[in-house]
Each structure stands twice: as C-alpha cells, then as structure tokens.
C-alpha cells in the first residue's frame, strides 16, 4: 500500500471517530470537534457532562459508560484518554483533569448507591477529583470523596479509598503509597 493510500485511510478513520463522538454525545454534551469516540459510548442521565478538547473515548471491546443523575456533573479535561469498559457515575461531581489516562474497566463513582446497614437509604455523595496527568491502571476503583494529585499513578486492580498525594505510585486494596516519583515528564 502506498504512503498516500495509507494516509488517506488514516484520515478517514480519524474523521469517523470525530463523527462518532458528535453522534454519540448529541444532545448530551457540547463536544469540541477534537473529541474522538472509537466504538460504543453509553451516556445516561440528565445531569451535566463537560468534555474537553482532544478527549479520546475507546469503547471498542466494551462500551464506555458515563452516567449523571439530575444534579450530577462529570467533567473530563483536555486530552484525556478513557479506555473500554470504564464506568463513571456522578450523583454530584466527578472531575477528571487534563492529560489523564484511564485503563480498561476503570470504575469511578461519587456515591456508594446504598447504605451498608439500611440498604434502601441513599448515603451522601462526595465529589471525586482526579488532577492533571494522572495514570490509572486497568480495573482500578476510585471511591467517593477521593482526590488524586497531579502526576500520580494508580496501579492496576487498586481500590482507592483515600486521597492520593501528587507524584506518587499507589497500589493495592486499599491502595497505599509504594513510592514517590522524583522525575516526571
């Protein structure tokens, strides 16, 4: 295949992801033309969804799910990448910064959905904040009220129950600081 033909195919595929984003988010959020959706995206609820420039959502294997309740708000910063199977649900607020990478099946919620003792009682929500340049490994769970600092790395399969300081690596259940990063790109 010639370089010209390969380049044309790449541009067509890129245009398809842009159109897919516009189609899948139509009526759900104002979406810059730089947003790309590859595969499926499932958006539910009537809360607010804000998507920054250059965001990529990849729902090729399993859809990415974004859910907002009536007063909920999900904000995704510029140039953030969210991989397939990820589920983000906000009753009040989830803010994901710019230049973040969320691995396969990342689960983020700002409410536990039911009380431990009174199963029919909805507990209070607690906002989740993920600052800029955060990497979250596959199958990580970010629980209500957590703040993850800039340039932090969350290990695959971690359950994050408490705030994560900037520039560190955490892993485990519950996630604990393994080391601090002295050099960040």
SULTA-V379915 format. One record per pair of residues at least 24 apart in sequence whose C-alpha atoms are under 10 Angstrom apart, sorted by the first residue. I is the first residue (numbers start at 1). J is the second residue. Records with the same first field share a line. If there is no record, write none. Layout:
I = J ; J
This chain:
13 = 38
14 = 38
17 = 56 ; 57 ; 58
18 = 56
21 = 55 ; 56 ; 57
25 = 49 ; 51
31 = 55
34 = 78 ; 79
35 = 78 ; 79 ; 80
36 = 81
37 = 64 ; 82
38 = 63 ; 64 ; 83 ; 84
39 = 63 ; 64 ; 84
40 = 64 ; 65 ; 84 ; 85
41 = 65 ; 66 ; 84 ; 85 ; 86
42 = 66 ; 67 ; 87
43 = 67 ; 68 ; 88 ; 89
44 = 68 ; 69 ; 89
45 = 69 ; 70 ; 71 ; 72 ; 89 ; 90 ; 91
46 = 70 ; 71 ; 72 ; 73
47 = 71 ; 72 ; 73 ; 74 ; 90 ; 91 ; 92 ; 93
48 = 72 ; 73 ; 74 ; 75 ; 90 ; 92 ; 93
49 = 73 ; 74 ; 75 ; 76 ; 90 ; 94
50 = 74 ; 75 ; 76 ; 77 ; 95
51 = 75 ; 76 ; 77 ; 78 ; 79 ; 80 ; 96
52 = 76 ; 77 ; 78 ; 79 ; 80 ; 97 ; 98
53 = 77 ; 78 ; 79 ; 80 ; 98
54 = 78 ; 79 ; 80 ; 81 ; 98 ; 99
55 = 79 ; 80 ; 81 ; 82 ; 98 ; 99 ; 100
56 = 80 ; 81 ; 82 ; 83 ; 101
57 = 81 ; 82 ; 83 ; 84 ; 86 ; 102
58 = 82 ; 83 ; 84 ; 85 ; 86 ; 104
59 = 83 ; 84 ; 85 ; 86 ; 104
60 = 84 ; 85
61 = 85 ; 104
62 = 86 ; 104 ; 105
63 = 87 ; 105
64 = 88 ; 104 ; 105 ; 106
65 = 89 ; 105 ; 107
66 = 90 ; 108
67 = 91 ; 109
68 = 92 ; 93 ; 94
69 = 93
72 = 110 ; 125 ; 127
73 = 127
74 = 128
75 = 129
76 = 100 ; 130
77 = 130 ; 131 ; 132
78 = 132
79 = 133
80 = 132 ; 133 ; 134 ; 135
81 = 135
82 = 106 ; 136
83 = 138
84 = 138
85 = 138 ; 139
86 = 138 ; 139 ; 140 ; 141
87 = 141
88 = 142
90 = 125 ; 126 ; 127 ; 128 ; 144
91 = 124 ; 125 ; 126 ; 127
92 = 124 ; 125 ; 126 ; 127 ; 128
93 = 125 ; 126 ; 127 ; 128 ; 129 ; 144 ; 145
94 = 126 ; 127 ; 128 ; 129 ; 130 ; 144 ; 145 ; 146 ; 147
95 = 127 ; 128 ; 129 ; 130 ; 131 ; 147
96 = 128 ; 129 ; 130 ; 131 ; 132 ; 133 ; 134 ; 148
97 = 129 ; 130 ; 131 ; 132 ; 133 ; 134 ; 148 ; 149 ; 150
98 = 130 ; 131 ; 132 ; 133 ; 134 ; 150
99 = 131 ; 132 ; 133 ; 134 ; 135 ; 151
100 = 130 ; 131 ; 132 ; 133 ; 134 ; 135 ; 136 ; 150 ; 151 ; 152 ; 153
101 = 132 ; 133 ; 134 ; 135 ; 136 ; 137 ; 153
102 = 134 ; 135 ; 136 ; 137 ; 138 ; 139 ; 140 ; 154
103 = 135 ; 136 ; 137 ; 138 ; 139 ; 140 ; 154 ; 155 ; 156
104 = 136 ; 137 ; 138 ; 139 ; 140 ; 156
105 = 137 ; 138 ; 139 ; 140 ; 141 ; 156 ; 157
106 = 136 ; 137 ; 138 ; 139 ; 140 ; 141 ; 142 ; 156 ; 157 ; 158
107 = 138 ; 139 ; 140 ; 141 ; 142 ; 143 ; 159
108 = 140 ; 141 ; 142 ; 143 ; 144 ; 146 ; 160
109 = 141 ; 142 ; 143 ; 144 ; 145 ; 146
110 = 142 ; 143 ; 144 ; 145 ; 146
111 = 143 ; 144 ; 145
112 = 143 ; 144
128 = 163
129 = 163
130 = 163 ; 164
131 = 166
132 = 166
133 = 166 ; 167 ; 184 ; 185
134 = 166 ; 167 ; 168
135 = 169
136 = 169 ; 170
137 = 171
140 = 171 ; 172 ; 173 ; 175
141 = 173 ; 174 ; 175
142 = 175
151 = 181 ; 184 ; 185
152 = 177 ; 180 ; 181 ; 184
153 = 177 ; 180 ; 181
